[in-house]
């Protein structure tokens, strides 16, 4: 298992736990499910063999989670600290999910000649 997979799963689990804490403390069960279940399911998907599809979807959804965090950090001062945690975790997910593609694109063999 590559090192990015467990780290990606950990970041997704942390994001899911953040959403559960964030929304369940306000009694918003549906919002906790809508926001918390996708990263939870993707965390388990990334640990499976052939998890490239789960990593792709995690990276794609992390762009939405990032946007949500920025919107809340900007508009809701009472939830700003949770939003910044969401922003940091979503950036970690994007970075870890795209690590294999970046390695394939830029970490290959050296080109020879001109």
N, CA, C and O atoms as a Tinker XYZ file with bonds, in Angstrom:
   456  protein
     1  N      0.852000   -1.177000    0.000000    73     2
     2  CA     0.000000    0.000000    0.000000    64     1     3
     3  C      0.900000    1.242000    0.000000    63     2     4     5
     4  O      1.828000    1.346000    0.802000    81     3
     5  N      0.622000    2.148000   -0.876000    73     3     6
     6  CA     1.410000    3.360000   -0.964000    64     5     7
     7  C      1.105000    4.261000    0.229000    63     6     8     9
     8  O      0.000000    4.209000    0.770000    81     7
     9  N      2.070000    5.090000    0.651000    73     7    10
    10  CA     1.849000    5.933000    1.825000    64     9    11
    11  C      0.715000    6.933000    1.670000    63    10    12    13
    12  O      0.139000    7.353000    2.674000    81    11
    13  N      0.378000    7.327000    0.458000    73    11    14
    14  CA    -0.671000    8.326000    0.266000    64    13    15
    15  C     -2.046000    7.756000    0.586000    63    14    16    17
    16  O     -2.928000    8.491000    1.032000    81    15
    17  N     -2.245000    6.452000    0.365000    73    15    18
    18  CA    -3.560000    5.861000    0.603000    64    17    19
    19  C     -3.993000    5.939000    2.066000    63    18    20    21
    20  O     -5.104000    6.394000    2.338000    81    19
    21  N     -3.154000    5.509000    3.024000    73    19    22
    22  CA    -3.589000    5.623000    4.420000    64    21    23
    23  C     -3.743000    7.069000    4.875000    63    22    24    25
    24  O     -4.627000    7.378000    5.673000    81    23
    25  N     -2.901000    7.940000    4.381000    73    23    26
    26  CA    -3.020000    9.354000    4.748000    64    25    27
    27  C     -4.288000    9.961000    4.164000    63    26    28    29
    28  O     -4.962000   10.754000    4.821000    81    27
    29  N     -4.611000    9.590000    2.938000    73    27    30
    30  CA    -5.846000   10.068000    2.317000    64    29    31
    31  C     -7.058000    9.554000    3.086000    63    30    32    33
    32  O     -7.999000   10.306000    3.338000    81    31
    33  N     -7.038000    8.283000    3.457000    73    31    34
    34  CA    -8.137000    7.711000    4.232000    64    33    35
    35  C     -8.257000    8.416000    5.583000    63    34    36    37
    36  O     -9.366000    8.679000    6.047000    81    35
    37  N     -7.138000    8.720000    6.207000    73    35    38
    38  CA    -7.158000    9.418000    7.497000    64    37    39
    39  C     -7.730000   10.824000    7.356000    63    38    40    41
    40  O     -8.520000   11.262000    8.193000    81    39
    41  N     -7.336000   11.526000    6.309000    73    39    42
    42  CA    -7.874000   12.874000    6.075000    64    41    43
    43  C     -9.372000   12.826000    5.806000    63    42    44    45
    44  O    -10.116000   13.690000    6.271000    81    43
    45  N     -9.817000   11.822000    5.058000    73    43    46
    46  CA   -11.250000   11.687000    4.784000    64    45    47
    47  C    -12.028000   11.330000    6.046000    63    46    48    49
    48  O    -13.130000   11.837000    6.257000    81    47
    49  N    -11.473000   10.469000    6.880000    73    47    50
    50  CA   -12.125000   10.130000    8.145000    64    49    51
    51  C    -12.207000   11.348000    9.062000    63    50    52    53
    52  O    -13.216000   11.565000    9.732000    81    51
    53  N    -11.142000   12.132000    9.083000    73    51    54
    54  CA   -11.151000   13.361000    9.897000    64    53    55
    55  C    -12.195000   14.345000    9.385000    63    54    56    57
    56  O    -12.870000   15.005000   10.175000    81    55
    57  N    -12.326000   14.442000    8.076000    73    55    58
    58  CA   -13.331000   15.327000    7.493000    64    57    59
    59  C    -14.739000   14.844000    7.829000    63    58    60    61
    60  O    -15.615000   15.651000    8.141000    81    59
    61  N    -14.955000   13.546000    7.768000    73    59    62
    62  CA   -16.255000   12.990000    8.121000    64    61    63
    63  C    -16.576000   13.238000    9.594000    63    62    64    65
    64  O    -17.708000   13.580000    9.936000    81    63
    65  N    -15.587000   13.066000   10.458000    73    63    66
    66  CA   -15.790000   13.323000   11.890000    64    65    67
    67  C    -16.066000   14.806000   12.146000    63    66    68    69
    68  O    -16.883000   15.152000   12.999000    81    67
    69  N    -15.385000   15.669000   11.411000    73    67    70
    70  CA   -15.628000   17.106000   11.547000    64    69    71
    71  C    -17.064000   17.443000   11.193000    63    70    72    73
    72  O    -17.726000   18.188000   11.915000    81    71
    73  N    -17.552000   16.896000   10.082000    73    71    74
    74  CA   -18.937000   17.163000    9.686000    64    73    75
    75  C    -19.925000   16.599000   10.693000    63    74    76    77
    76  O    -20.936000   17.236000   10.989000    81    75
    77  N    -19.652000   15.418000   11.220000    73    75    78
    78  CA   -20.549000   14.838000   12.228000    64    77    79
    79  C    -20.609000   15.738000   13.450000    63    78    80    81
    80  O    -21.696000   16.022000   13.954000    81    79
    81  N    -19.468000   16.186000   13.930000    73    79    82
    82  CA   -19.443000   17.083000   15.086000    64    81    83
    83  C    -20.145000   18.398000   14.776000    63    82    84    85
    84  O    -20.956000   18.887000   15.561000    81    83
    85  N    -19.819000   18.957000   13.621000    73    83    86
    86  CA   -20.314000   20.277000   13.236000    64    85    87
    87  C    -21.838000   20.305000   13.147000    63    86    88    89
    88  O    -22.486000   21.179000   13.722000    81    87
    89  N    -22.394000   19.354000   12.431000    73    87    90
    90  CA   -23.828000   19.394000   12.167000    64    89    91
    91  C    -24.665000   18.724000   13.246000    63    90    92    93
    92  O    -25.789000   19.156000   13.500000    81    91
    93  N    -24.151000   17.688000   13.881000    73    91    94
    94  CA   -24.946000   17.009000   14.907000    64    93    95
    95  C    -25.064000   17.832000   16.184000    63    94    96    97
    96  O    -26.038000   17.689000   16.922000    81    95
    97  N    -24.080000   18.696000   16.454000    73    95    98
    98  CA   -24.192000   19.544000   17.646000    64    97    99
    99  C    -25.322000   20.561000   17.489000    63    98   100   101
   100  O    -25.842000   21.064000   18.485000    81    99
   101  N    -25.700000   20.865000   16.264000    73    99   102
   102  CA   -26.815000   21.759000   15.996000    64   101   103
   103  C    -28.105000   21.017000   15.707000    63   102   104   105
   104  O    -29.117000   21.642000   15.391000    81   103
   105  N    -28.090000   19.693000   15.808000    73   103   106
   106  CA   -29.283000   18.906000   15.565000    64   105   107
   107  C    -29.638000   18.737000   14.100000    63   106   108   109
   108  O    -30.781000   18.410000   13.781000    81   107
   109  N    -28.709000   18.947000   13.223000    73   107   110
   110  CA   -28.956000   18.863000   11.788000    64   109   111
   111  C    -28.506000   17.496000   11.270000    63   110   112   113
   112  O    -27.431000   17.362000   10.685000    81   111
   113  N    -29.345000   16.487000   11.495000    73   111   114
   114  CA   -28.993000   15.118000   11.151000    64   113   115
   115  C    -28.862000   14.912000    9.649000    63   114   116   117
   116  O    -27.947000   14.221000    9.199000    81   115
   117  N    -29.747000   15.493000    8.878000    73   115   118
   118  CA   -29.700000   15.317000    7.416000    64   117   119
   119  C    -28.426000   15.937000    6.851000    63   118   120   121
   120  O    -27.771000   15.341000    5.997000    81   119
   121  N    -28.076000   17.120000    7.320000    73   119   122
   122  CA   -26.845000   17.766000    6.846000    64   121   123
   123  C    -25.621000   16.946000    7.245000    63   122   124   125
   124  O    -24.665000   16.849000    6.476000    81   123
   125  N    -25.643000   16.355000    8.437000    73   123   126
   126  CA   -24.528000   15.509000    8.866000    64   125   127
   127  C    -24.380000   14.306000    7.943000    63   126   128   129
   128  O    -23.262000   13.898000    7.631000    81   127
   129  N    -25.490000   13.742000    7.509000    73   127   130
   130  CA   -25.438000   12.600000    6.586000    64   129   131
   131  C    -24.984000   13.028000    5.191000    63   130   132   133
   132  O    -24.158000   12.356000    4.573000    81   131
   133  N    -25.518000   14.137000    4.698000    73   131   134
   134  CA   -25.180000   14.610000    3.349000    64   133   135
   135  C    -23.694000   14.978000    3.256000    63   134   136   137
   136  O    -23.042000   14.696000    2.251000    81   135
   137  N    -23.172000   15.601000    4.300000    73   135   138
   138  CA   -21.771000   16.000000    4.272000    64   137   139
   139  C    -20.838000   14.910000    4.800000    63   138   140   141
   140  O    -19.720000   14.765000    4.306000    81   139
   141  N    -21.280000   14.146000    5.791000    73   139   142
   142  CA   -20.388000   13.210000    6.458000    64   141   143
   143  C    -20.251000   11.847000    5.820000    63   142   144   145
   144  O    -19.190000   11.232000    5.920000    81   143
   145  N    -21.291000   11.354000    5.165000    73   143   146
   146  CA   -21.212000   10.012000    4.576000    64   145   147
   147  C    -20.278000    9.899000    3.371000    63   146   148   149
   148  O    -19.546000    8.913000    3.286000    81   147
   149  N    -20.262000   10.857000    2.429000    73   147   150
   150  CA   -19.351000   10.695000    1.282000    64   149   151
   151  C    -17.876000   10.555000    1.669000    63   150   152   153
   152  O    -17.217000    9.647000    1.163000    81   151
   153  N    -17.320000   11.418000    2.552000    73   151   154
   154  CA   -15.915000   11.187000    2.898000    64   153   155
   155  C    -15.692000    9.882000    3.660000    63   154   156   157
   156  O    -14.635000    9.264000    3.539000    81   155
   157  N    -16.685000    9.464000    4.444000    73   155   158
   158  CA   -16.564000    8.199000    5.171000    64   157   159
   159  C    -16.502000    7.019000    4.203000    63   158   160   161
   160  O    -15.648000    6.144000    4.339000    81   159
   161  N    -17.406000    6.999000    3.229000    73   159   162
   162  CA   -17.408000    5.921000    2.244000    64   161   163
   163  C    -16.157000    5.952000    1.366000    63   162   164   165
   164  O    -15.607000    4.905000    1.023000    81   163
   165  N    -15.714000    7.146000    1.008000    73   163   166
   166  CA   -14.509000    7.260000    0.187000    64   165   167
   167  C    -13.259000    6.847000    0.959000    63   166   168   169
   168  O    -12.303000    6.346000    0.368000    81   167
   169  N    -13.259000    7.054000    2.271000    73   167   170
   170  CA   -12.117000    6.620000    3.087000    64   169   171
   171  C    -11.947000    5.114000    3.002000    63   170   172   173
   172  O    -10.833000    4.613000    2.850000    81   171
   173  N    -13.069000    4.386000    3.104000    73   171   174
   174  CA   -12.994000    2.935000    2.973000    64   173   175
   175  C    -12.656000    2.517000    1.552000    63   174   176   177
   176  O    -11.961000    1.522000    1.346000    81   175
   177  N    -13.138000    3.262000    0.576000    73   175   178
   178  CA   -12.829000    2.962000   -0.820000    64   177   179
   179  C    -11.368000    3.159000   -1.165000    63   178   180   181
   180  O    -10.829000    2.431000   -1.998000    81   179
   181  N    -10.719000    4.123000   -0.545000    73   179   182
   182  CA    -9.306000    4.372000   -0.856000    64   181   183
   183  C     -8.400000    3.278000   -0.319000    63   182   184   185
   184  O     -7.299000    3.084000   -0.834000    81   183
   185  N     -8.837000    2.562000    0.700000    73   183   186
   186  CA    -8.001000    1.514000    1.274000    64   185   187
   187  C     -8.102000    0.194000    0.512000    63   186   188   189
   188  O     -7.286000   -0.706000    0.712000    81   187
   189  N     -9.093000    0.082000   -0.351000    73   187   190
   190  CA    -9.236000   -1.125000   -1.167000    64   189   191
   191  C     -8.186000   -1.163000   -2.263000    63   190   192   193
   192  O     -7.612000   -0.138000   -2.632000    81   191
   193  N     -7.947000   -2.357000   -2.773000    73   191   194
   194  CA    -7.045000   -2.486000   -3.920000    64   193   195
   195  C     -7.723000   -1.861000   -5.138000    63   194   196   197
   196  O     -8.932000   -2.010000   -5.319000    81   195
   197  N     -6.969000   -1.176000   -5.957000    73   195   198
   198  CA    -7.537000   -0.514000   -7.129000    64   197   199
   199  C     -8.405000    0.669000   -6.762000    63   198   200   201
   200  O     -9.483000    0.854000   -7.327000    81   199
   201  N     -7.948000    1.459000   -5.832000    73   199   202
   202  CA    -8.744000    2.547000   -5.284000    64   201   203
   203  C     -8.572000    3.859000   -6.037000    63   202   204   205
   204  O     -8.854000    4.922000   -5.483000    81   203
   205  N     -8.122000    3.814000   -7.266000    73   203   206
   206  CA    -7.896000    5.049000   -8.022000    64   205   207
   207  C     -9.200000    5.806000   -8.247000    63   206   208   209
   208  O     -9.207000    7.037000   -8.228000    81   207
   209  N    -10.287000    5.100000   -8.455000    73   207   210
   210  CA   -11.577000    5.754000   -8.679000    64   209   211
   211  C    -12.038000    6.486000   -7.414000    63   210   212   213
   212  O    -12.549000    7.603000   -7.500000    81   211
   213  N    -11.865000    5.875000   -6.258000    73   211   214
   214  CA   -12.243000    6.518000   -4.993000    64   213   215
   215  C    -11.378000    7.751000   -4.742000    63   214   216   217
   216  O    -11.875000    8.773000   -4.271000    81   215
   217  N    -10.091000    7.655000   -5.054000    73   215   218
   218  CA    -9.202000    8.808000   -4.878000    64   217   219
   219  C     -9.602000    9.946000   -5.819000    63   218   220   221
   220  O     -9.568000   11.116000   -5.438000    81   219
   221  N     -9.980000    9.595000   -7.045000    73   219   222
   222  CA   -10.437000   10.622000   -7.985000    64   221   223
   223  C    -11.661000   11.353000   -7.442000    63   222   224   225
   224  O    -11.702000   12.584000   -7.435000    81   223
   225  N    -12.666000   10.587000   -6.984000    73   223   226
   226  CA   -13.881000   11.209000   -6.470000    64   225   227
   227  C    -13.614000   11.998000   -5.196000    63   226   228   229
   228  O    -14.243000   13.030000   -4.961000    81   227
   229  N    -12.690000   11.523000   -4.375000    73   227   230
   230  CA   -12.334000   12.268000   -3.165000    64   229   231
   231  C    -11.719000   13.612000   -3.539000    63   230   232   233
   232  O    -12.046000   14.635000   -2.938000    81   231
   233  N    -10.836000   13.612000   -4.524000    73   231   234
   234  CA   -10.228000   14.862000   -4.966000    64   233   235
   235  C    -11.244000   15.809000   -5.576000    63   234   236   237
   236  O    -11.184000   17.020000   -5.362000    81   235
   237  N    -12.173000   15.256000   -6.331000    73   235   238
   238  CA   -13.206000   16.088000   -6.946000    64   237   239
   239  C    -14.147000   16.680000   -5.891000    63   238   240   241
   240  O    -14.429000   17.878000   -5.915000    81   239
   241  N    -14.624000   15.861000   -4.985000    73   239   242
   242  CA   -15.518000   16.364000   -3.933000    64   241   243
   243  C    -14.811000   17.319000   -2.981000    63   242   244   245
   244  O    -15.442000   18.204000   -2.402000    81   243
   245  N    -13.501000   17.141000   -2.817000    73   243   246
   246  CA   -12.758000   18.045000   -1.936000    64   245   247
   247  C    -12.782000   19.479000   -2.447000    63   246   248   249
   248  O    -12.665000   20.417000   -1.657000    81   247
   249  N    -12.931000   19.660000   -3.736000    73   247   250
   250  CA   -13.045000   21.016000   -4.276000    64   249   251
   251  C    -14.343000   21.668000   -3.816000    63   250   252   253
   252  O    -14.380000   22.872000   -3.560000    81   251
   253  N    -15.402000   20.881000   -3.711000    73   251   254
   254  CA   -16.667000   21.402000   -3.182000    64   253   255
   255  C    -16.560000   21.656000   -1.683000    63   254   256   257
   256  O    -17.068000   22.657000   -1.179000    81   255
   257  N    -15.896000   20.743000   -0.971000    73   255   258
   258  CA   -15.731000   20.933000    0.478000    64   257   259
   259  C    -14.896000   22.176000    0.757000    63   258   260   261
   260  O    -15.170000   22.914000    1.703000    81   259
   261  N    -13.877000   22.405000   -0.067000    73   259   262
   262  CA   -13.061000   23.608000    0.070000    64   261   263
   263  C    -13.917000   24.858000   -0.135000    63   262   264   265
   264  O    -13.839000   25.811000    0.641000    81   263
   265  N    -14.723000   24.841000   -1.177000    73   263   266
   266  CA   -15.591000   25.994000   -1.460000    64   265   267
   267  C    -16.577000   26.236000   -0.322000    63   266   268   269
   268  O    -16.833000   27.383000    0.046000    81   267
   269  N    -17.123000   25.171000    0.231000    73   267   270
   270  CA   -18.035000   25.300000    1.371000    64   269   271
   271  C    -17.309000   25.918000    2.562000    63   270   272   273
   272  O    -17.851000   26.799000    3.229000    81   271
   273  N    -16.104000   25.470000    2.828000    73   271   274
   274  CA   -15.332000   26.017000    3.939000    64   273   275
   275  C    -15.027000   27.489000    3.772000    63   274   276   277
   276  O    -15.126000   28.261000    4.727000    81   275
   277  N    -14.656000   27.884000    2.563000    73   275   278
   278  CA   -14.371000   29.304000    2.303000    64   277   279
   279  C    -15.632000   30.138000    2.477000    63   278   280   281
   280  O    -15.592000   31.223000    3.057000    81   279
   281  N    -16.746000   29.629000    1.976000    73   279   282
   282  CA   -18.006000   30.364000    2.091000    64   281   283
   283  C    -18.398000   30.549000    3.557000    63   282   284   285
   284  O    -18.796000   31.645000    3.951000    81   283
   285  N    -18.293000   29.504000    4.363000    73   283   286
   286  CA   -18.661000   29.595000    5.772000    64   285   287
   287  C    -17.661000   30.461000    6.533000    63   286   288   289
   288  O    -18.065000   31.256000    7.382000    81   287
   289  N    -16.379000   30.327000    6.251000    73   287   290
   290  CA   -15.371000   31.151000    6.929000    64   289   291
   291  C    -15.596000   32.630000    6.656000    63   290   292   293
   292  O    -15.338000   33.473000    7.516000    81   291
   293  N    -16.070000   32.940000    5.475000    73   291   294
   294  CA   -16.300000   34.324000    5.088000    64   293   295
   295  C    -17.595000   34.872000    5.689000    63   294   296   297
   296  O    -17.654000   36.035000    6.087000    81   295
   297  N    -18.628000   34.036000    5.752000    73   295   298
   298  CA   -19.960000   34.554000    6.083000    64   297   299
   299  C    -20.425000   34.287000    7.503000    63   298   300   301
   300  O    -21.363000   34.937000    7.962000    81   299
   301  N    -19.808000   33.360000    8.211000    73   299   302
   302  CA   -20.304000   32.996000    9.536000    64   301   303
   303  C    -19.174000   33.019000   10.565000    63   302   304   305
   304  O    -18.475000   32.020000   10.737000    81   303
   305  N    -18.989000   34.142000   11.246000    73   303   306
   306  CA   -17.890000   34.243000   12.213000    64   305   307
   307  C    -17.963000   33.214000   13.340000    63   306   308   309
   308  O    -16.925000   32.806000   13.861000    81   307
   309  N    -19.153000   32.789000   13.724000    73   307   310
   310  CA   -19.267000   31.829000   14.821000    64   309   311
   311  C    -18.768000   30.431000   14.430000    63   310   312   313
   312  O    -18.411000   29.636000   15.299000    81   311
   313  N    -18.744000   30.137000   13.145000    73   311   314
   314  CA   -18.295000   28.824000   12.673000    64   313   315
   315  C    -16.963000   28.888000   11.929000    63   314   316   317
   316  O    -16.582000   27.941000   11.242000    81   315
   317  N    -16.272000   29.990000   12.068000    73   315   318
   318  CA   -15.050000   30.209000   11.296000    64   317   319
   319  C    -13.962000   29.179000   11.601000    63   318   320   321
   320  O    -13.267000   28.726000   10.691000    81   319
   321  N    -13.811000   28.808000   12.869000    73   319   322
   322  CA   -12.742000   27.858000   13.211000    64   321   323
   323  C    -13.007000   26.481000   12.583000    63   322   324   325
   324  O    -12.083000   25.839000   12.083000    81   323
   325  N    -14.259000   26.033000   12.610000    73   323   326
   326  CA   -14.590000   24.762000   11.963000    64   325   327
   327  C    -14.391000   24.846000   10.450000    63   326   328   329
   328  O    -13.955000   23.882000    9.821000    81   327
   329  N    -14.710000   25.993000    9.878000    73   327   330
   330  CA   -14.539000   26.170000    8.437000    64   329   331
   331  C    -13.063000   26.120000    8.045000    63   330   332   333
   332  O    -12.724000   25.567000    6.999000    81   331
   333  N    -12.195000   26.682000    8.859000    73   331   334
   334  CA   -10.765000   26.632000    8.555000    64   333   335
   335  C    -10.226000   25.214000    8.649000    63   334   336   337
   336  O     -9.343000   24.829000    7.882000    81   335
   337  N    -10.754000   24.436000    9.588000    73   335   338
   338  CA   -10.357000   23.029000    9.655000    64   337   339
   339  C    -10.826000   22.301000    8.398000    63   338   340   341
   340  O    -10.098000   21.480000    7.839000    81   339
   341  N    -12.043000   22.606000    7.961000    73   339   342
   342  CA   -12.569000   22.018000    6.732000    64   341   343
   343  C    -11.704000   22.388000    5.531000    63   342   344   345
   344  O    -11.427000   21.542000    4.681000    81   343
   345  N    -11.285000   23.629000    5.458000    73   343   346
   346  CA   -10.429000   24.075000    4.355000    64   345   347
   347  C     -9.111000   23.311000    4.364000    63   346   348   349
   348  O     -8.660000   22.832000    3.323000    81   347
   349  N     -8.499000   23.197000    5.530000    73   347   350
   350  CA    -7.210000   22.500000    5.633000    64   349   351
   351  C     -7.344000   21.020000    5.257000    63   350   352   353
   352  O     -6.503000   20.482000    4.538000    81   351
   353  N     -8.396000   20.370000    5.741000    73   351   354
   354  CA    -8.593000   18.960000    5.419000    64   353   355
   355  C     -8.906000   18.757000    3.938000    63   354   356   357
   356  O     -8.438000   17.791000    3.334000    81   355
   357  N     -9.690000   19.656000    3.351000    73   355   358
   358  CA   -10.002000   19.499000    1.928000    64   357   359
   359  C     -8.753000   19.712000    1.064000    63   358   360   361
   360  O     -8.588000   19.048000    0.041000    81   359
   361  N     -7.888000   20.623000    1.467000    73   359   362
   362  CA    -6.626000   20.797000    0.732000    64   361   363
   363  C     -5.737000   19.572000    0.874000    63   362   364   365
   364  O     -5.056000   19.178000   -0.073000    81   363
   365  N     -5.744000   18.968000    2.061000    73   363   366
   366  CA    -4.981000   17.732000    2.253000    64   365   367
   367  C     -5.529000   16.620000    1.368000    63   366   368   369
   368  O     -4.759000   15.855000    0.786000    81   367
   369  N     -6.846000   16.523000    1.261000    73   367   370
   370  CA    -7.461000   15.492000    0.421000    64   369   371
   371  C     -7.084000   15.709000   -1.044000    63   370   372   373
   372  O     -6.726000   14.753000   -1.733000    81   371
   373  N     -7.157000   16.933000   -1.523000    73   371   374
   374  CA    -6.795000   17.209000   -2.922000    64   373   375
   375  C     -5.336000   16.841000   -3.176000    63   374   376   377
   376  O     -5.012000   16.220000   -4.189000    81   375
   377  N     -4.469000   17.223000   -2.263000    73   375   378
   378  CA    -3.039000   16.941000   -2.427000    64   377   379
   379  C     -2.766000   15.445000   -2.422000    63   378   380   381
   380  O     -2.051000   14.935000   -3.284000    81   379
   381  N     -3.337000   14.744000   -1.450000    73   379   382
   382  CA    -3.086000   13.308000   -1.339000    64   381   383
   383  C     -3.752000   12.512000   -2.462000    63   382   384   385
   384  O     -3.201000   11.513000   -2.924000    81   383
   385  N     -4.927000   12.948000   -2.899000    73   383   386
   386  CA    -5.633000   12.230000   -3.967000    64   385   387
   387  C     -4.930000   12.381000   -5.309000    63   386   388   389
   388  O     -5.009000   11.488000   -6.152000    81   387
   389  N     -4.251000   13.486000   -5.513000    73   387   390
   390  CA    -3.602000   13.712000   -6.806000    64   389   391
   391  C     -2.122000   13.344000   -6.783000    63   390   392   393
   392  O     -1.422000   13.552000   -7.774000    81   391
   393  N     -1.637000   12.802000   -5.676000    73   391   394
   394  CA    -0.225000   12.473000   -5.557000    64   393   395
   395  C      0.221000   11.417000   -6.563000    63   394   396   397
   396  O      1.299000   11.539000   -7.145000    81   395
   397  N     -0.581000   10.394000   -6.775000    73   395   398
   398  CA    -0.199000    9.347000   -7.733000    64   397   399
   399  C     -0.113000    9.896000   -9.157000    63   398   400   401
   400  O      0.810000    9.555000   -9.898000    81   399
   401  N     -1.064000   10.737000   -9.541000    73   399   402
   402  CA    -1.025000   11.334000  -10.871000    64   401   403
   403  C      0.156000   12.272000  -11.054000    63   402   404   405
   404  O      0.775000   12.306000  -12.117000    81   403
   405  N      0.460000   13.027000  -10.021000    73   403   406
   406  CA     1.612000   13.927000  -10.095000    64   405   407
   407  C      2.914000   13.138000  -10.187000    63   406   408   409
   408  O      3.832000   13.514000  -10.916000    81   407
   409  N      2.980000   12.046000   -9.442000    73   407   410
   410  CA     4.167000   11.200000   -9.510000    64   409   411
   411  C      4.310000   10.583000  -10.903000    63   410   412   413
   412  O      5.415000   10.504000  -11.440000    81   411
   413  N      3.208000   10.152000  -11.476000    73   411   414
   414  CA     3.260000    9.552000  -12.811000    64   413   415
   415  C      3.650000   10.584000  -13.857000    63   414   416   417
   416  O      4.364000   10.270000  -14.809000    81   415
   417  N      3.182000   11.810000  -13.681000    73   415   418
   418  CA     3.452000   12.846000  -14.685000    64   417   419
   419  C      4.852000   13.419000  -14.555000    63   418   420   421
   420  O      5.538000   13.613000  -15.559000    81   419
   421  N      5.287000   13.694000  -13.327000    73   419   422
   422  CA     6.548000   14.409000  -13.145000    64   421   423
   423  C      7.654000   13.566000  -12.515000    63   422   424   425
   424  O      8.808000   13.995000  -12.507000    81   423
   425  N      7.349000   12.416000  -12.000000    73   423   426
   426  CA     8.356000   11.630000  -11.306000    64   425   427
   427  C      8.925000   10.491000  -12.119000    63   426   428   429
   428  O      9.599000    9.613000  -11.580000    81   427
   429  N      8.661000   10.498000  -13.402000    73   427   430
   430  CA     9.123000    9.410000  -14.274000    64   429   431
   431  C     10.608000    9.500000  -14.574000    63   430   432   433
   432  O     11.361000   10.222000  -13.921000    81   431
   433  N     10.991000    8.756000  -15.564000    73   431   434
   434  CA    12.388000    8.738000  -15.941000    64   433   435
   435  C     12.807000   10.054000  -16.590000    63   434   436   437
   436  O     11.984000   10.795000  -17.129000    81   435
   437  N     14.063000   10.312000  -16.526000    73   435   438
   438  CA    14.622000   11.534000  -17.115000    64   437   439
   439  C     14.627000   11.416000  -18.628000    63   438   440   441
   440  O     14.881000   10.347000  -19.184000    81   439
   441  N     14.344000   12.530000  -19.283000    73   439   442
   442  CA    14.379000   12.549000  -20.752000    64   441   443
   443  C     15.821000   12.698000  -21.209000    63   442   444   445
   444  O     16.623000   13.404000  -20.597000    81   443
   445  N     16.114000   12.033000  -22.267000    73   443   446
   446  CA    17.491000   12.105000  -22.781000    64   445   447
   447  C     17.534000   12.955000  -24.043000    63   446   448   449
   448  O     16.590000   12.982000  -24.833000    81   447
   449  N     18.608000   13.617000  -24.200000    73   447   450
   450  CA    18.812000   14.389000  -25.417000    64   449   451
   451  C     17.914000   15.586000  -25.562000    63   450   452   453
   452  O     17.329000   16.051000  -24.583000    81   451
   453  N     17.797000   16.092000  -26.769000    73   451   454
   454  CA    17.094000   17.310000  -27.003000    64   453   455
   455  C     15.803000   17.135000  -27.598000    63   454   456
   456  O     15.100000   18.114000  -27.848000    81   455
